Amino acid sequence: MDTLQAAQYLQRNHEVLLITGGGDRDEFEAAYLTEYLPRIRKERINGFSGNISLVRDVRALFKIKEVLRRFKPDIVHTHTAKAGLLGRLAARLEKVPVIVHTYHGLIFHSYYGALKSRWVVKAEQWLAKYTTCIVALSEKQKDLIANTYRVCPAEKIAVVPLGIDLSAFRTNMDQKRREFREKYLLNTTEVAVGIVGRVVPVKNHSFFLKVVALLAKQGVHARYFVIGDGQLRRKLMNECVLLGLDHTFFPEDPRVATITFTSWITEVDKAMAGLDIIALSSYNEGTPVSLMEAQAAGKPVVSTQAGGIEDIMREGETGFCTPQGDLTAYCSALEYLINHSPTRLKFGEAGKAFAAEMFRKERQVNDLNALYEGLFKP
């Protein structure tokens, strides 16, 4: 979603072509959301997905080359691992003057096994040689790319933090809250906790379910929402059974339950308005947009320590960030916010101010424009 919003803003100063992939269920959201950008020129390449398939990927590479040959871009800017691989290869083959790649999350650990992860790092080191500039989302991520994984020298990396459209999380929030809570049968006093994102292994939803189960045993009362979808949803629903957690998949089974699986909600601002706390349990993250949106909407956050998360929140002021895998610490943090509404409100107000200072989409786009102008010398 961030890339789509950035493209919308960038077209004010540039001729933009947005190339998207498709084919995997986990990519439903991005492919679907492009339909909300009617004024942007775009090309979709079916089968251009995250999973590795030599025949399909080679075919996608040549399709990207064909698109670039027609469009004749001065700059190719790639996002995500597969697009970064095929897009940068195609751009080099077509002799595009400037090639830029943004790391949203680092796939160097927690995505694959140790051997495959090493090969991924090697591949990224090789690709970096043919990349004009690498974009990191935070100083911490820049340090990991340059010094921990040695993908490229630090001077080749520009830090451009993400930005979001804050207005969506500031307007008609009371009405949006009523609509969300009526839809999901939440009364006015119930505390609603949501985890938002793809339901894939690196997001570690299983940890979140263990937290919910432990809090339920301790008599902590709340409703929990898994917003998003992916390859592990059915597995997670089976885990709910093993943990003794009442759950439902909306709208197939529209009833009150401890955990509600909603699949994708495209109007995320409505979800943020309706929820009271936003959770994240990932092994690895770049800059999770859900936590940025939560703070923009005035909601406290609870997260595991992963990637650049500590760069986009203020510990003890806008939420809590607990050590990776520490079930007790996470439960304590979440329980405290569930049971202390004054702290939720205090953290929420601090989050709004922090988001207004740090997360403006205009700032991100201005940074990108300055980067492009510095890199491209006609």
Backbone torsions as a table, in degrees:
resi	resn	phi	psi	omega
1	MET	NA	-38.7	179.1
2	ASP	-57.9	-44.7	-179.0
3	THR	-63.0	-38.9	179.7
4	LEU	-65.3	-43.7	178.7
5	GLN	-64.4	-41.9	179.4
6	ALA	-61.6	-41.7	178.9
7	ALA	-60.1	-38.7	178.8
8	GLN	-59.6	-44.4	-179.8
9	TYR	-72.7	-39.6	-175.6
10	LEU	-65.3	-27.9	-177.4
11	GLN	-67.3	-11.1	176.6
12	ARG	-68.4	-27.8	-177.6
13	ASN	-119.2	-7.7	-175.7
14	HIS	-138.4	156.6	168.0
15	GLU	-84.5	118.8	-170.9
16	VAL	-114.3	134.5	168.6
17	LEU	-119.8	123.2	-179.2
18	LEU	-102.3	117.0	177.6
19	ILE	-103.3	122.0	-179.8
20	THR	-119.3	159.3	177.1
21	GLY	-99.1	-163.8	179.4
22	GLY	172.3	165.7	175.6
23	GLY	122.5	-27.8	178.7
24	ASP	-100.6	143.3	179.6
25	ARG	-59.5	-34.2	-178.3
26	ASP	-67.1	-16.8	-178.2
27	GLU	-96.2	8.4	-177.2
28	PHE	-54.0	-44.8	-171.8
29	GLU	-59.5	-53.8	-175.7
30	ALA	-63.2	-43.4	-179.7
31	ALA	-62.9	-39.4	-179.2
32	TYR	-68.6	-41.7	-174.8
33	LEU	-69.2	-21.5	178.1
34	THR	-61.8	-23.6	179.0
35	GLU	-66.5	-18.2	178.3
36	TYR	-85.2	5.2	-179.5
37	LEU	-119.9	66.0	-173.1
38	PRO	-66.0	-23.3	-174.8
39	ARG	-90.2	-2.5	179.4
40	ILE	-97.8	131.6	175.3
41	ARG	-69.6	130.4	-176.6
42	LYS	-146.0	154.3	176.3
43	GLU	-131.5	134.3	177.4
44	ARG	-112.1	131.8	179.6
45	ILE	-112.7	103.8	-179.0
46	ASN	-64.6	140.6	-179.3
47	GLY	87.8	-7.5	179.3
48	PHE	-83.2	79.8	-169.1
49	SER	-126.1	179.0	-175.1
50	GLY	-72.1	-29.1	-178.1
51	ASN	-75.2	146.1	-176.4
52	ILE	-84.1	127.7	174.8
53	SER	-149.2	109.6	-171.4
54	LEU	-55.6	-49.7	-176.6
55	VAL	-64.2	-48.2	-178.2
56	ARG	-65.0	-39.1	-177.5
57	ASP	-71.1	-37.9	176.3
58	VAL	-64.4	-41.1	177.6
59	ARG	-61.3	-43.3	179.5
60	ALA	-64.3	-38.0	178.3
61	LEU	-57.8	-46.0	-178.4
62	PHE	-71.1	-30.0	175.4
63	LYS	-68.2	-39.7	177.0
64	ILE	-63.4	-42.0	177.1
65	LYS	-57.6	-42.8	-179.5
66	GLU	-62.5	-42.5	179.9
67	VAL	-64.5	-44.4	179.8
68	LEU	-65.1	-36.0	179.7
69	ARG	-64.5	-37.7	178.4
70	ARG	-71.9	-41.7	-173.0
71	PHE	-80.9	-30.3	-179.6
72	LYS	53.3	61.3	-177.8
73	PRO	-74.0	152.6	170.8
74	ASP	-85.2	-29.4	-178.6
75	ILE	-134.6	133.8	167.9
76	VAL	-112.9	125.3	-179.8
77	HIS	-120.8	115.0	-175.6
78	THR	-104.0	153.3	179.4
79	HIS	-137.0	144.3	-178.5
80	THR	74.5	162.8	-170.0
81	ALA	-66.7	-52.2	-177.1
82	LYS	-66.3	-43.8	177.0
83	ALA	-63.2	-35.3	178.1
84	GLY	-65.4	-37.2	178.2
85	LEU	-70.5	-59.6	-174.4
86	LEU	-70.6	-39.3	-178.9
87	GLY	-65.3	-42.8	-179.7
88	ARG	-70.5	-37.6	176.3
89	LEU	-61.7	-47.0	-179.4
90	ALA	-62.6	-41.5	-179.5
91	ALA	-63.9	-39.9	179.0
92	ARG	-67.2	-42.7	179.6
93	LEU	-63.2	-32.1	179.4
94	GLU	-90.6	5.6	176.6
95	LYS	57.4	42.6	174.5
96	VAL	-67.3	131.4	-173.3
97	PRO	-61.6	-39.4	-175.7
98	VAL	-127.7	126.9	179.2
99	ILE	-122.3	123.2	-177.9
100	VAL	-123.1	141.7	176.3
101	HIS	-132.9	133.8	176.1
102	THR	-105.5	129.3	170.4
103	TYR	-89.6	113.7	174.5
104	HIS	-83.3	-58.1	169.6
105	GLY	-120.6	153.1	177.7
106	LEU	-91.9	122.5	-176.9
107	ILE	-94.0	23.6	-175.7
108	PHE	-82.4	-11.2	173.0
109	HIS	-152.0	156.1	175.2
110	SER	74.5	-5.6	175.1
111	TYR	-95.9	-40.5	-175.1
112	TYR	-130.3	176.1	173.9
113	GLY	-70.6	173.0	-174.1
114	ALA	-60.3	-45.0	-178.1
115	LEU	-64.5	-47.5	-179.6
116	LYS	-64.7	-37.1	178.8
117	SER	-61.9	-39.6	178.2
118	ARG	-63.6	-40.4	178.3
119	TRP	-66.0	-36.3	177.3
120	VAL	-61.8	-44.5	178.5
121	VAL	-61.2	-44.3	178.8
122	LYS	-59.8	-43.6	179.7
123	ALA	-63.0	-41.2	180.0
124	GLU	-67.9	-36.1	176.3
125	GLN	-62.9	-40.9	179.0
126	TRP	-67.0	-45.5	180.0
127	LEU	-63.0	-34.8	-177.9
128	ALA	-61.6	-28.1	179.1
129	LYS	-62.8	-28.6	-177.5
130	TYR	-106.2	16.5	179.6
131	THR	-110.6	128.6	-177.8
132	THR	-65.9	-42.5	-177.4
133	CYS	-150.3	137.9	173.0
134	ILE	-101.4	133.5	177.4
135	VAL	-105.3	124.1	172.5
136	ALA	-104.8	153.4	-176.8
137	LEU	-91.1	-10.9	-179.8
138	SER	-156.9	163.8	177.0
139	GLU	-64.1	-36.3	178.6
140	LYS	-63.9	-42.7	178.8
141	GLN	-64.8	-39.6	176.9
142	LYS	-58.9	-43.3	179.8
143	ASP	-63.2	-41.0	178.6
144	LEU	-64.1	-44.7	-178.2
145	ILE	-63.6	-44.8	-173.7
146	ALA	-82.2	-42.3	-168.9
147	ASN	-105.9	-35.5	179.5
148	THR	-81.7	-49.4	-176.0
149	TYR	-100.9	-9.4	175.1
150	ARG	51.5	45.1	178.8
151	VAL	-68.9	-40.4	179.8
152	CYS	-162.7	166.4	177.9
153	PRO	-64.5	151.2	-178.5
154	ALA	-59.0	-33.5	-177.5
155	GLU	-68.7	-12.2	177.3
156	LYS	-90.2	-1.6	-174.4
157	ILE	-109.4	128.8	173.5
158	ALA	-108.1	138.1	177.7
159	VAL	-96.5	117.4	176.6
160	VAL	-129.8	95.1	179.8
161	PRO	-60.9	150.3	178.3
162	LEU	-65.3	158.7	171.5
163	GLY	-134.1	158.9	178.2
164	ILE	-133.4	161.2	175.5
165	ASP	-77.3	99.3	-174.8
166	LEU	-67.3	-27.9	-173.0
167	SER	-60.0	-35.0	-179.1
168	ALA	-62.5	-24.8	-176.6
169	PHE	-102.6	14.3	-180.0
170	ARG	-123.6	-14.7	-173.1
171	THR	-107.9	137.4	175.0
172	ASN	52.6	37.1	-175.1
173	MET	-68.6	-33.4	178.3
174	ASP	-65.4	-43.0	178.4
175	GLN	-65.4	-43.5	179.3
176	LYS	-62.2	-38.4	179.4
177	ARG	-63.6	-44.7	179.0
178	ARG	-60.8	-44.1	-177.7
179	GLU	-63.1	-44.6	-179.4
180	PHE	-63.6	-45.9	-174.0
181	ARG	-73.4	-30.3	173.6
182	GLU	-68.4	-40.9	-178.8
183	LYS	-62.8	-41.5	-175.6
184	TYR	-102.3	18.5	170.7
185	LEU	58.4	43.9	176.5
186	LEU	-99.0	129.8	175.1
187	ASN	-84.0	173.9	-171.2
188	THR	-69.4	-21.9	-175.7
189	THR	-96.7	-13.8	-177.7
190	GLU	-71.7	136.6	173.9
191	VAL	-86.9	128.1	-178.3
192	ALA	-112.9	126.0	-179.6
193	VAL	-113.0	130.5	-178.7
194	GLY	-124.9	144.9	170.5
195	ILE	-119.2	125.7	-167.7
196	VAL	-120.3	125.2	176.4
197	GLY	151.6	179.8	178.7
198	ARG	-62.3	140.9	178.5
199	VAL	-93.5	82.2	-176.2
200	VAL	-134.3	163.0	-171.8
201	PRO	-53.8	-42.2	-173.7
202	VAL	-65.0	-21.4	180.0
203	LYS	-78.6	-14.2	171.4
204	ASN	55.2	48.0	177.2
205	HIS	-62.1	-26.4	179.8
206	SER	-59.1	-37.5	176.9
207	PHE	-62.2	-43.5	179.1
208	PHE	-60.1	-41.9	178.7
209	LEU	-63.6	-38.1	177.6
210	LYS	-64.0	-38.4	176.7
211	VAL	-61.5	-46.8	-179.7
212	VAL	-60.8	-43.2	-179.4
213	ALA	-63.3	-42.3	-179.3
214	LEU	-66.7	-42.3	178.7
215	LEU	-65.0	-37.8	178.0
216	ALA	-62.5	-40.8	177.8
217	LYS	-64.4	-30.4	-179.9
218	GLN	-84.1	0.9	177.5
219	GLY	80.8	19.0	177.4
220	VAL	-81.7	125.1	-173.5
221	HIS	-101.4	122.0	177.2
222	ALA	-163.7	165.8	170.4
223	ARG	-111.2	144.6	-174.3
224	TYR	-125.1	141.5	-176.1
225	PHE	-129.3	126.7	173.1
226	VAL	-101.0	104.8	-174.9
227	ILE	-103.8	117.4	-174.6
228	GLY	132.5	-179.0	-178.7
229	ASP	-155.6	173.3	-179.4
230	GLY	158.8	-171.4	-169.4
231	GLN	-65.5	-19.3	-174.1
232	LEU	-103.4	4.1	-174.0
233	ARG	-59.2	-47.4	-178.9
234	ARG	-64.1	-36.9	177.2
235	LYS	-62.9	-42.1	178.6
236	LEU	-64.7	-37.9	177.9
237	MET	-64.5	-35.4	174.6
238	ASN	-68.0	-36.1	177.2
239	GLU	-63.9	-34.8	176.5
240	CYS	-59.0	-40.7	178.5
241	VAL	-61.7	-46.5	-178.9
242	LEU	-64.8	-31.5	-179.8
243	LEU	-87.3	-2.7	-179.9
244	GLY	74.1	28.0	-178.1
245	LEU	-98.9	122.3	175.0
246	ASP	-66.3	130.0	-175.8
247	HIS	-146.7	163.4	179.8
248	THR	-149.2	154.8	175.1
249	PHE	-111.6	111.3	-176.9
250	PHE	-89.7	137.8	8.2
251	PRO	-96.7	5.6	-178.2
252	GLU	-60.0	-33.8	-178.2
253	ASP	-133.9	77.4	-172.7
254	PRO	-80.1	82.8	179.9
255	ARG	-141.4	169.5	178.2
256	VAL	-76.8	130.8	178.0
257	ALA	-149.6	164.2	178.0
258	THR	-61.3	-45.1	179.5
259	ILE	-121.3	129.3	176.0
260	THR	-114.9	122.8	172.4
261	PHE	-90.8	120.0	-173.7
262	THR	-103.1	-8.0	-166.3
263	SER	60.5	-157.0	-176.0
264	TRP	-74.6	140.0	169.7
265	ILE	-119.4	110.2	-174.4
266	THR	-73.5	-29.6	177.1
267	GLU	-90.8	77.5	-173.7
268	VAL	-63.5	-29.5	179.4
269	ASP	-60.2	-35.1	177.4
270	LYS	-67.2	-40.3	178.6
271	ALA	-64.5	-44.4	179.8
272	MET	-62.3	-37.3	178.4
273	ALA	-65.4	-38.8	-175.2
274	GLY	-78.8	-24.2	-178.7
275	LEU	-86.8	164.4	179.1
276	ASP	-111.8	-28.3	-179.1
277	ILE	-141.7	139.2	177.0
278	ILE	-111.6	129.2	-176.7
279	ALA	-111.3	157.0	173.4
280	LEU	-148.1	139.3	-175.2
281	SER	-132.1	23.9	-170.3
282	SER	-66.5	151.5	167.8
283	TYR	-74.8	-35.1	-170.5
284	ASN	-148.4	136.7	179.0
285	GLU	-146.2	157.6	167.9
286	GLY	-94.6	-90.1	172.3
287	THR	-131.0	98.1	-174.6
288	PRO	-68.7	115.7	-177.0
289	VAL	-62.9	-32.4	-177.9
290	SER	-59.7	-35.2	178.8
291	LEU	-74.4	-33.2	175.1
292	MET	-65.8	-45.3	179.7
293	GLU	-64.7	-37.8	179.3
294	ALA	-59.7	-48.2	-178.6
295	GLN	-67.5	-37.2	176.1
296	ALA	-60.0	-33.5	179.9
297	ALA	-86.2	1.0	178.1
298	GLY	79.6	32.5	179.5
299	LYS	-114.0	135.8	176.3
300	PRO	-70.5	156.6	-177.2
301	VAL	-125.2	151.3	172.1
302	VAL	-131.7	126.7	-174.7
303	SER	-143.7	158.2	166.2
304	THR	-79.0	156.5	175.4
305	GLN	-75.5	117.0	-177.3
306	ALA	-158.6	125.0	174.8
307	GLY	57.9	-130.1	-173.9
308	GLY	-94.0	19.2	-174.9
309	ILE	-59.5	-42.0	-177.0
310	GLU	-67.2	-12.9	175.8
311	ASP	-82.4	-15.5	-174.6
312	ILE	-118.1	18.4	173.4
313	MET	-149.6	167.0	177.1
314	ARG	-117.4	109.4	-177.1
315	GLU	-56.6	128.0	178.7
316	GLY	76.2	2.0	178.9
317	GLU	-122.7	-43.7	176.9
318	THR	-113.5	-4.5	179.8
319	GLY	166.6	-166.9	-179.4
320	PHE	-126.6	141.2	177.0
321	CYS	-124.4	112.6	-171.6
322	THR	-103.6	156.1	-179.0
323	PRO	-58.6	145.4	-179.7
324	GLN	-56.0	126.3	175.4
325	GLY	80.4	1.1	-177.7
326	ASP	-87.5	91.5	-175.8
327	LEU	-63.1	-41.1	-178.1
328	THR	-63.8	-45.4	-179.5
329	ALA	-64.5	-41.7	-179.4
330	TYR	-65.1	-45.5	178.9
331	CYS	-59.5	-42.6	-178.9
332	SER	-63.2	-43.8	-179.5
333	ALA	-63.7	-46.5	-177.7
334	LEU	-68.4	-42.3	178.6
335	GLU	-59.3	-42.6	-178.7
336	TYR	-59.4	-45.7	-179.2
337	LEU	-69.6	-37.1	178.1
338	ILE	-60.7	-41.3	-172.5
339	ASN	-91.7	-6.0	-176.3
340	HIS	-125.9	88.1	-178.5
341	SER	-63.4	-35.5	177.2
342	PRO	-60.2	-37.1	178.4
343	THR	-68.9	-39.2	176.5
344	ARG	-58.0	-45.8	-179.5
345	LEU	-65.9	-41.6	179.7
346	LYS	-63.0	-48.6	178.2
347	PHE	-62.1	-38.6	-179.5
348	GLY	-62.2	-44.2	178.4
349	GLU	-64.8	-40.2	177.4
350	ALA	-64.7	-36.9	178.3
351	GLY	-64.2	-39.7	177.2
352	LYS	-59.9	-46.7	-179.5
353	ALA	-64.8	-40.4	179.4
354	PHE	-63.9	-43.4	179.7
355	ALA	-64.1	-41.1	179.7
356	ALA	-62.5	-32.7	-179.8
357	GLU	-78.3	-38.3	-166.6
358	MET	-109.1	-26.3	-163.4
359	PHE	-111.4	15.9	-177.6
360	ARG	-64.5	129.6	178.7
361	LYS	-61.2	-35.7	179.8
362	GLU	-60.0	-38.3	178.5
363	ARG	-63.7	-44.4	179.0
364	GLN	-60.8	-44.9	-177.6
365	VAL	-67.9	-38.4	175.8
366	ASN	-61.5	-40.5	177.4
367	ASP	-62.7	-42.0	-179.9
368	LEU	-66.6	-42.6	177.8
369	ASN	-59.0	-43.9	178.6
370	ALA	-64.1	-39.1	178.4
371	LEU	-62.9	-48.0	-179.1
372	TYR	-60.4	-44.0	-179.1
373	GLU	-64.4	-35.4	178.3
374	GLY	-71.4	-30.0	-176.8
375	LEU	-86.6	-34.3	-174.2
376	PHE	-97.8	117.3	178.7
377	LYS	-117.0	95.6	-176.8
378	PRO	-59.1	NA	NA
